[in-house]
Amino acid sequence: MFFVLPVEEGAKPKKFPLINSLLIAVNIYVFFKTAEQIHFDQLMMRHGFIPAHPHFQDILTSMFLHGGLAHLIGNMYFLYVFGDNVENRLGKLTYLVTYILCGFGACFLQYMASPHSPIPMIGASGAISGVCALYMVMFPWQKMRFQFFFLIFPIFGIPARAFVVVGLWIFEQYWMATSTFASEGGIAFWAHVGGFLTGILLFPFIYPGEKNSA
């Protein structure tokens, strides 16, 4: 089984990414408290975001639920790679508020795309998509690479810049959202697009300039 992951190259921020680390920790904690429960399906129906029956509080709770270990690991990996520099640039409180707002934006676009869907949406990927968007516009020339794996073994990497890595990823999400995979694959691709667009829209209001180094 082959797969590709983005890998960041270069210096990490000097300040410890407290909020990003806490978000990762909370997501992991909630997963191990909920995912193995016998009645997890009922929990998803109760606390996931259902477009056909939207509730404000479900948007927030859905962002911390994951349906499986692969779902959790994938999301937390992206949050780990992209979140620390964004938090360092925005500041802790602004980063936390922005993360949550991107999650709300993700749910909003998913609702607009399928307002009558009875399927609960869970996962942090919508909020993380917004973080990826902010990383792309704040650090477009950051050195990264596409790392190719066979099973768990790295094979080779292709150097790239952040705007290429994130840009290709969001293009893939949009393409998947507009294809038949959106309804057949069980993944809320429009939520990814919605979170990303929310991050882009928030950028002019939250970006403090380059007073902090990445």
Secondary structure, DSSP 8 states (H G I E B T S, - for coil): -EEEEEEE-S---SS--HHHHHHHHHHHHHHHHHTT-TTHHHHHHHHSB-TTS--HHHHHHHTT--SSHHHHHHHHHHHHHHHHHHHHHH-HHHHHHHHHHHHHHHHHHHHHH-TT--S-B--SHHHHHHHHHHHHHHSTT-EEEEEEEETTEEEEEEEEEHHHHHHHHHHHHHHHHTSTHHHHS---HHHHHHHHHHHHHHHHHH---SSS--
